[in-house]
Amino acid sequence: MDRWRLPVAITVVIAGGGGAGKTTLVRAVSGARPLRTEEPSPGGDGWTSVPVDVGRLTIGDQYTVYLLDTPGPVWDQVAGGATGALVVADGRRPEGCRPAVEYFTARHTPFVVAVNCFEGARRPAEEEVRQALGLAAGVPVMACDARRRASGTQVLIALLEHALARAATPA
C-alpha cells in the first residue's frame, strides 16, 4: 500500500557579506521561483535584499529544503530552528562574511563557508579563507559558483552532511 506522507522540512539560513552572491545562490538552487524581496541599492548600482528572500528545493517526495537569505538583524528570528547555515563569502574579500561566521560559531550552529568565485578574480586558497575568518578546523570551506545550480546544490549537500555528522557526535 502506497502511503502518503508529509515531507520533512529543512531550513537553511543563507548568510554572508554584502554582494557575496547569497540571493544569486538562492535563485540558482531553488526549484520554485523564489519569493524575492529586493529593491534598488541606495547607490543605485544594483539590488539589495530586504529583509528576506525565500527559496525552496524539493528532494523527491521526502524532503523540502527552505532557503532563507536574510541580513544579520533577522538571523535571531530565523536561525533558531534552522538545520544549519550556508555562509557565502566573496572570494575577493572573504573577511566580509566574518560577522556571519562569528554569529553561527557563537550559537554552535552547523555551517559551511561557500567561497563564491567570481569570474576573472583570483580564487583564494582554503587556508587563506580560514585565516581571514578565524575558522575552526572542522568547518567545511568549499569553492562555488553561486550562479550554477549544480555548484549551489553541492554546497547545500555538504552543509546537510556536516549538520548530520555534528548531530550524530556526542557533545
HULIN-V667117 format. One line per field, one symbol per residue. ss: DSSP state (H for helix, E for strand, L for the rest). A space follows every 50 residues. Layout:
ss=???
//
This chain:
ss=LLLLLLLEEEEEEEEELLLLLHHHHHHHHLLLLLELLEEELLLLLLEEEL LEEEEEEEELLLEEEEEEEELHHHHHHHHLLLLEEEEEEELLLHHHHHHH HHHHHHLLLLEEEEEELLLLLLLLLHHHHHHHHLLLLLLLEEEELLLLHH HHHHHHHHHHHHHHHHHHLLL
//
